[in-house]
Amino acid sequence: MPPTNMLTVDSIIRRNARSYGKRVAAIMDGRTLTYTDLDRQSNRMAHLLRSRGIGHQDRVVCWSENNLELVVLFLALAKLGAVFAPVNPRFKPAEAAAIIHLADPKMIVADTSRWEVAQPLAKEMRVPCLAIDSPGSPNDIVELAAFTPDGDIDEPAKTEDDCQVLFFTSGSTGQSKGVVLSHRTNFLRSFQGSFIDEPLRKVCMFPLFHMGSFTLALIAWQTVGEVTFVRSPTRSALLDAVVACKANHLYCIPAVWSRILAEKTDDWDLSSLRFIDTGTSATPPALIEALKQRFPHALVRVFYGSTEASMVAGLFDREVLRKPGSVGRPAVGVELRLGDGDEIQVRSNTLADGYFRNPQATESAFGGGWYRTGDRGALDEDGYLYVTGRLKDIIRSGGETVSPTDVESALADCPGIAEIAVVGIPDPTWGEIVCAAVVPAPDIPAPTLDAIRAHCQGRLASYKVPRRLELMDRIPRTAATAQIQRTLIIELIQAR
């Protein structure tokens, strides 16, 4: 048997399976997995992966739409002491290939929609490629695992400080970075204490390449609760799931809550909801008031955090109307300070271990034990934090991060563009929207927004494609280095 005294992600499932095996752990598309199911199926998959050469700290890239088998794979890799490295399924082939090369995996797992791209890439990298949703296929990881033993996995080399997952985030320079999260970090981030009066029944809006999905799942499992995943976070999918499993917790980014509240929700019985959470991007006070009005018997909360830092601050139900616009006070165990330029800096026991094979970026962001968020902030007299802007160029739109240089590169050869700068314009629904500031080329028609968006098709994930176009006489740049002055561009656009 593996050690039971380590803070590992897989230990949560093992313990729950022993004591609460028949309780539901995960649901998707009407399929239900108990803790016993999750434990046994992840054992089988772990044995299969081991037989295919996957071992301690090997990385397995997963490129797939939401699929309950990804949860099984996540746990199987945790049991092996290997690393789960999910890739955004919305990435176009070139975007995904760059991430996969960065991860340097020992295996690629892809769904059928991405198999034709993943297979030659795996061949180029000389690693095996398995399918995640191809019943009847000789390469289907689930069917292959069904014929392996379900005995527990013992990986003596594994420690709680091992990397458990790599989540990829965009950098302000366009270079993606792999955020290294250990077993211990993910265990502590999700631990809910010993005094939860009932299991949490969560509906998860996040896709399964996103830290939010697995953090919400682990939080639920730490209470011996359950989590329901959806194919796509549409209004009806989320509310149908709440009703079906009598969920008591629903976390949505502001843009999704705005869609939910845009029409009446009387057709759904949402009385089971006790916790209504939001955050990730700017949360308008009007949205908080609407949530309080729609869910008068639930606790409405706002959270601020990141993949690198986990939860930084929280604004709780008793404060949300009294402190409009705030993200609350530092979370338990979190130290917070404002550094140069009022940058929000964080120190805690649940910071990421840095960026995968990127010591320069790690030192820049985590040097001295403080994580530099890149967000500007302000503290009021009561110690409540307000996020006032960004120091870095990165755009946060609807909970996703967008590198301006990614978009600029994709549009560099767009007809009618002489010069381009991409910025994030504040938006009450999305937090920020991607805006292309364009100097038109002489003697030909200026590009339209539709033309710019069409040019991005097949080159960029949909959330990176500009939603706004602004034509300009020139792009402001610094005199010494000719760097784009993005803050000035935003101010000029807002002043129009």
Number of C-alpha atoms within 10 A of each C-alpha: 9 13 13 11 8 16 19 26 24 22 21 20 24 20 16 22 21 12 12 16 19 14 17 20 26 26 19 18 13 9 9 15 19 19 27 21 20 25 28 20 25 29 26 26 30 32 24 21 22 17 11 12 12 22 21 21 20 19 24 28 24 29 29 25 23 19 18 22 18 21 17 24 26 26 26 29 29 27 30 27 30 28 29 26 26 27 25 20 21 15 19 17 17 13 17 19 17 12 22 23 13 16 22 15 22 22 21 25 28 27 21 18 14 17 20 11 16 25 19 12 19 21 11 9 16 12 15 17 24 24 26 26 23 17 12 9 14 11 17 20 23 22 18 17 19 13 12 16 15 17 15 17 18 13 17 12 11 22 17 18 15 22 28 28 25 25 22 24 21 18 20 18 13 18 14 17 22 21 23 24 26 25 24 20 25 26 23 18 18 20 16 15 9 8 7 11 7 10 15 23 28 27 33 25 24 22 21 27 23 18 21 20 18 20 19 23 24 26 24 24 25 24 22 25 21 28 25 25 25 23 17 14 17 14 18 13 16 23 20 18 21 25 16 13 16 17 23 21 22 21 23 21 22 26 22 20 21 18 12 17 14 10 9 9 14 7 8 13 14 18 15 16 20 18 20 21 23 25 21 22 24 29 24 16 16 13 18 24 15 14 21 19 11 14 17 12 13 20 18 24 23 26 24 25 18 15 18 24 24 22 20 27 23 23 27 18 18 11 15 22 17 9 17 17 21 28 26 25 21 20 18 11 11 17 15 19 17 16 13 9 12 19 21 26 24 22 19 19 14 21 26 22 18 23 24 19 14 12 12 12 15 18 14 12 19 23 13 9 14 18 23 20 19 19 18 20 19 17 16 10 6 8 11 18 26 21 19 16 16 20 16 16 22 22 27 23 24 20 22 16 16 27 25 25 19 20 25 19 13 17 22 12 11 17 16 19 21 15 17 23 22 29 28 26 23 18 17 17 21 22 23 20 24 26 24 25 26 22 20 20 14 10 7 10 11 17 18 14 16 12 13 22 18 13 17 18 13 13 20 20 19 14 17 24 23 21 15 19 18 16 17 16 10 15 19 17 14 9 8 6 7 10 11 17 15 20 17 13 23 17 11 12 14 10 7 5
